[in-house]
Amino acid sequence: MTAVTDQDHTERAGDAGSENGKAPGEEPASGGEVDAGGKDEHARVESAEGGDGRVGGGHAREEARHARQEARHARADAVDASGGAADADAAGAWDDGLIARRVTAETEQAAVVEVRGANVPPAAPLTYDGPLRSRLDALRELVGLSRARLDSRTLAEAGQVLDEAAARRRLSGHHTVVAIAGATGSGKSQLFNSLAGVAISETGVRRPTTAAPIACSWSDGSASLIERLGIPPRLRRRPLQSAESEAQLRGLVLIDLPDHDSAAVQHREHVDRILRLVDAVIWVVDPEKYADAILHERYLRPMAGHAEVMFVVLNQIDRLPGEAAEQVLDDLRRLLDEDGIALGEYGEPGATVLALSGLTGDGVGELREALGQFVAERGAPARRIAADVDAAAWRLRPVYATGRRTGLSEEARDDFAARLADAVGATAAGEAAERAWLRNANRACGTPWLRLWRWYQDRREPPTGRLPLRAQPDEEATARQRVEHAVRTLADRASAGLPAPWAQAVREAAVRGSQGLPEALDELTARAGLPPGRPPRPGWWPVAVLAQASMTLLQVVGGLWLVGQIVGVMAPNLGVPVLLMVAGIIGGPLVEWSCRMAARGPARRYGVEAERRLREAASGCGRARVLDPVAAELLRYREVREQYGRVVGVG
């Protein structure tokens, strides 16, 4: 078996540094890898006999060393002939390194080095369909509207999805980046080599074998995609040159990831970082650890929404006797169904599940065919972005969606206005205005003797002596408490059912508006209260006053007539003066009573008008200071809720 890797033995580090133009004191590439120029100069030849990964005999080792030296000299000559051309990596060229060393039982072919020039035309950028573009625009608008209400950590994932979607859209739409991920010993590197048709990624019993992600592209124009993954040129490869393979997998960029359960933290970081950027994932599991809790709880279950861009491959089925492979595969499907990523009973979108053996090649052709069809559709990048949007929207659901009807009802608005009117004493002011109108009517239309008696009573006993009035500071404190209670009640009703951030924003808006509201209401009460001067008089008042004066005059005339008869000035005649006096005495109270009955309607209307003015003044002040800010917050929430509906594809 022959294995070609991007790594070299540490004993050749000095040679690699000197022959690639490095100063004697420079360090070679980390991990015994090739120099930063991206040319993989070494190939480790493993013996096909024995299978232990070691070269059989010193003669074979010597031949391998000579082959490496010839490759170095050939490349040095090429560089000299080009007149010291710029480094391929600096020029943005694809560096394929050492392509492959194919060994058969009879012959061993020389290594092939292929360098792509910088003049490769860039591939056409990725395009999103209308619904996905609409969802991304809605998500961008949603994040913009929410920045002032939500913390940056809540919006971080949505912002990252937007950034990655924009970055992926600028890159090739003719390539599909697929990562091969798996646990230690699952055989993912072996499967990677089987798909490439050549030993690219190192395999062996040493763990972890894959220390850094390795990229293999089946067509040109994918350099920018791989650069986005942070894979250096020295770790980029080309598959075995085969017309059939290139036609079947054209556009595929395959990434071999380190073990996701590696003891090295850096390896796990590589896996987590690249899994967020690739278009699709092939999860490789083996019969021993296919039910590993780390795999299912940390990766598969959280990525259930990405099932359409996932393959789950049961590798090493050659180790299972008889029908054991089918049994393990059925159990794997059961676990995937619990994770929510398996194909549904009626063909719902889900992950493709296959069983194969990377060692014997059994089932690899089926995977290659499925990959070819998957890549040819060119829909994986958009589906991946759509799944990312779904995941971000689902995590944002608690801060946007609610199962209750929200907003301020007319009942809540009217109740708030009524509470403010009660705080400023609108009802009492209306009643006072009505009493003032009636009192003015009684004074104008009452008998002189009754008015004189009332004046005397007012002088003896002030009206404040009967009903103790509340002190001014107590009245102000009570009014302030009523205003604060009205604002709290309104804020509670307006924020009921809202997600926590928006409910808090509504309450804060109400509290800000309530500052200075009692003082403003006091000023409005002074301006919109009873008008100065006496209440207006209706047109019938002069007639009533004249009638009352006539009744008083009759009493006076009748009394003087009787006095004149008593003193003998006038002839005795009791009938006429008595009749005049009785008419005046009875007619005066009758006129007063009639005026009082007639004054009730105008007095009531006058009081209601005074109460209405005060209520409208208090309601306008409360609306401007509290209701409008609260309504603005509710309107903002409705806007973000509509945008969230567009993000999730509803409305």
Protein Blocks (a to p, Z undefined) as FASTA:
>chain_A
ZZddfbdcfklmmmmmmmnopafkbccdehhiacfkopafbdcdddfehjlopaehjklm
mmmmmmmmmmmmmmmmmmmmnoopacfklnopacebjfbdcddfkbccddddddddfklc
cdddddddfklmmmmmmmmmmmmmmmmmpcfklmmmmmmmmmmmmmmmmmcfkbccdddd
ddehklmmmmmmmmnopafbdcdjbdcfblbdcdddfbehilmmmmmnopafklcccddd
dfklmmmmgoiacdddddfkbfblklmmmmmmmmmmmmbdcddddfklmmgfklmmmmmm
mmmmmmmmcccddehklmpghjlmmmmmmmmmmmmmmnopaccfkopacdddddddfkno
poklmmmmmmmmmmmnopmmmmmmmmmmmmmmmmmmmmmgccbdedjdfklmmmmmmmmm
mmnommmmmmmmmmmmmmmmmmmmmcfklmmmmmmmmmmmcfklmmccddfklmmmmmmm
mmmmmmmmmmmmmmgoiafklmmmmmmmmmmmmgoklmmmmmmmmmmmccehjddddfkl
mmmmmmmmmmmmmmmmmmmmmmmmmnomaccdfklmmmmmmmmmmmmmmmmmmmmmmmmm
mmmmmmmmmmmmmmmmmmmmmmmmmmmmmmmmmmmmmmmmmmmmmmnopZZ
